[in-house]
């Protein structure tokens, strides 16, 4: 089969057999086998899942990264190569990303003798639970690396389109859980209790005013309550209710301001309702901040290789590629995948036509970056 057919075949095999974060054992074995068959050196890092490979020689070194894990979603895309693992799906396109970077590795291997340095290839596990980048860094994957590049497919862009930006790109990600404790009562005698459901309902409404009334409207902030749970029967006011949601920002100052304001609102409601509200914050990846120089460089190479380039808008999703960029400079880019359904959706179906040109792009980007550092 030709180059494009090979990459699509790999993508479809990965898609059929997705694995969740930290469980990518068979995915790791497949990638290692494909690299071994291509004569690409796999480095002996002590990591339970994921693969780190290297191409070229010399002191100069850059890195390319792909993520390899899937999501706990039942697939409804209808494709012939749908997931064979019930409740698990590549609904974010990490199978696409992996096949792209595998293709770039093949291209780089073919011209290894003329490369002006080394390209380290990171096939990273556990992006979806935001732990994978940290694990590879702890293992030493960035040692000696001067710059790093990665991608995400973008369903809202057509195939052949490319976008990135210097500075902040993806958002800070925070998860919060409110545990509201009032006093239960018979539904017919609510005055004898402290109604946690009424409190929770009013709290949800009040939280929506934080972004619109406590933060400069020119700043990016999203505060969403995504789960509310309380009660177990129709005629009892429950003692407790739990709320869960997420905060997305690009500025650490705005992030802290919103957290402080949320705590103030919760304390006020707890006092007013004679109840207790405990808030737990879970910190996800910090904002992804592209190096201005490398973002411009990546865009210039994309234009040279035939992409229609765009200045990306701020993205409110999270991405643990941000962790690499806290250590070394680099750039994260979006490549159009033209799916009628968005990321993390059961019918997500990116256009495979993006794979081959993206693979050639990343090979070109890696080679040119080595010439530039």
Secondary structure, 3 states (H helix, E strand, C coil): CCHHHHHHHHHHHHHHCCCECCCCHHHHHHHHHHHHHCCCEECCCCCCCCEEEEEECCCCEEEEEEECCEECCCCCCCCCCCCCCCCCECCCCHHHHHHHHHHHHHHHHHCHHHCCCEEEEEEECCCCCCCHHHHHHHHCCCCCCCEEEEEEEECCCCCCEEEECCEECCCEEEEEEEEEECECEECCCHHHCECHHHHHHHHHHHHHHHHHHCCCCCCCEEEEEEEEEECCCCCEECCEEEEEEEEEECCHHHHHHHHHHHHHHHHHHHHHCCCEEEEEEEECCCCCEECHHHHHHHHHHHHHCCCEEEECCCCCCCCCHHHHHCCCEEEEEEEECCCCCCCCCCCCCCCCCHHHHHHHHHHHHHHHHHHHC
